Amino acid sequence: MWKVGRFVKSLSDKDYLEDMILQKYKWLTMLHRCLIGFSEYPFISMLDFSTFIKRVGLYDKNLLNHGTLDRLFIQTNVEVV
């Protein structure tokens, strides 16, 4: 299920995000497989997810802080009925 609508409200931003994901799909798939290999297959644990975010430099004390990271992780793992 495509959950980007929970985070991105602008139609132009959604289109841009979809294009970027399609361009990087093969790399993202390999990255996902690598992360689940180190985590709780077939899932990525919160600890592994936050470690990855910090290692690649996406963690930021102002924009993407620990609280925001927690909320994003929880929202992507909750099914809306």
PEFENWO-V724644 format. One record per residue. BURIAL is + if it has 9 or more other C-alpha atoms within 8 Angstrom, else -. Layout:
burial->BURIAL
burial->BURIAL
This chain:
burial->-
burial->-
burial->-
burial->-
burial->-
burial->-
burial->-
burial->+
burial->-
burial->-
burial->-
burial->-
burial->+
burial->+
burial->-
burial->-
burial->-
burial->-
burial->-
burial->-
burial->+
burial->-
burial->-
burial->-
burial->-
burial->-
burial->-
burial->+
burial->-
burial->-
burial->-
burial->-
burial->-
burial->-
burial->+
burial->+
burial->+
burial->-
burial->+
burial->+
burial->-
burial->-
burial->-
burial->+
burial->-
burial->-
burial->-
burial->+
burial->+
burial->+
burial->-
burial->-
burial->+
burial->+
burial->-
burial->-
burial->-
burial->-
burial->+
burial->-
burial->-
burial->-
burial->-
burial->+
burial->+
burial->-
burial->-
burial->-
burial->+
burial->+
burial->-
burial->-
burial->+
burial->-
burial->-
burial->-
burial->-
burial->-
burial->-
burial->-
burial->-
